[in-house]
């Protein structure tokens, strides 16, 4: 009996501490500043984006794998935005030099990134999502559930995941 109770308690604790995975509701986005929005004080909320398909992308501008993934994201944003796609970037610094907002803004301008970006200098979102890698892409359906998670570069250098992710994206956009 003790062993069952202990195992049950351990499983409950592990389940509540799991990373955001497919089939789960993601945590709310917190902090800021927000970039590429009307105000640095406010950006989109996941609840406010219900009805859209959302890619949440954890990245940092100094990460080559993140940088190399931008053309794929820009292509999808251009191709699918009118069908209900939104992208929200969460810029979580790896180093102190990644933290200045002016550097992030300059990078967004240089790279032509136009979707909303949440600057996560204190890693609150990184910890809440229990994210583990740059870049990571969470595909969220119109109802607000995570349907797919991909860790790693999506680019012409590493194209293997692109067809599957794009197929998932198209399927989510087709769902009403």
N, C-alpha and C positions, 0 to 999 in steps of 0.2 A: 504494500500500500504506500509506504514512504517513497519507495523507488518510483512508482507511477506518478505520485504527486510531484516529486522532484523533476522527473522527466517532463511532465506537463508544464511546469513552471518554466523550465529551461526553454522549451519549445515556444512558449508564449513570448518570452523575452527575446529570443532570436527572431521570431516573426516580426515583432514590433521594431526591431533594430535592423531589418533587412534593407538593402539598397532598393532604390526605385527600379522595379522590374516590370516586364510585360504583364498586363492585367491589373496593375495597381493604379491608385490615384496618386498623382505626384503632389508634393508639398507646394504650398503657395510660394510665390517669388517674393523675396524681401530685400530691403536695403536699397542701395543706389549709390551714385546717381544713375539715372537713365540717360542713354545717349540715342540719338536719332529719333527723339520723341519731342512733342511740343514743349515739354518741361523736363528738366533734369530731376525734378521732384517726384514725377509720376510716370509710370509706363503701363503697358498692358498687364492685366492679371489673367491667370489661366482661367478663372471663373468667367471673366469678361470675354474670353476667346472661345467659350463654348459655342459650338455650331461651326467652328473652323477646325481644320486639321492643322496641328501645330508641330513644328520641329523645334525642340529646345536643344540648343547646341552649347555645351560647355567648351570653352576655348580660351586661349590667351594669345595675344598678337605676336609674341616672340617665339611661338611654337611653329616650327616649319611644317609639321603635319597638319596643324590647324590652318595655316596659311595656304597650304596646297589643297585643302578641302574647299576653300572659298569659291573657286570656279564652279564646282558641282552645286553648291548651295545657291549661288547666284543664278545658275541656269534653271534650277528647280523653281526658285522664287519668281523668275521672269515667266516661266512656262505655266506655273500652276497657281499663282496668286489670285488670278481672276476666278479660279475654280474653288477658292476657299482655303488656300494654304497661307499660313503665317509662320514666320520664323522668329524666334526670340533667342538672341545670343546672351549667354551668361559669361562675361569675361572675368575669369578667376585667375589672378596673378600667381605665377610660380615663384617669381623673384621680386624683390623690392623695386627694381627698375621697371617692372611691369605695372606698377600702381599709379603713376601720375595720369590723371584724367586727360591732360593735354596730349600725352603720348598715345593714348587709346583713340582719342578723336582724330589725331593725325593719321593713325593707321587705318581707321575706318574710311577716311577720305581717300588716302592713297590706294586702298584696295576696292573702293567703290561699294562698300557695304552700306546698305540703306535700311535694313530691318532694325527693329528696336534692340538695343543692347543694354543689359543690366550690368553695371560694374560691381563686382562682388569682391572688393578688396579685403574684406574680413572673412571671406570664405563661408559665410553663413549658408548660402544656397548649396555650395559644394558639400558641406557637412550634412545639411538637411536631406539632400538627395543621395548622400553617401556615394558621391561620384568618385571615380578612381583613376580617370585618365583624361588627357587632352588629346585629341578632341573626343567627345562623346556626344552622340545624337540620340535624342528620345523622340519617337514619333507618337503623337498623342491624337486620339480620334476625336470626332465631333462631340462626343459625350464627356470628354475629359479624362479618359483612361489611357495609360501608356500601352501601346500595342507593339512596339518594337524598340529595342535598344541596340545601338552599334557603337562600339569603342574602336577608334582608330581612323586613320586617314581614308577619305573617299576622294580619289583623284585618278588622273590618268596613270600615275605611278603605281597606285594600288586600286585598280578598278574592280576587283572581285566582288565587293559588296554592293556596288552601285546598282546593278540590275535588280537584285532582290529588294533593296531599299526603295528603289523607284517603283517597283511593282506593288510593294506594300503601300507606298504613298498614293499611287493611282487607285488602289482598292479602297483606301480610307476616304479619298475624295469622292469616290462613287457611292459610298454609303450615305444614306440620308437620314 
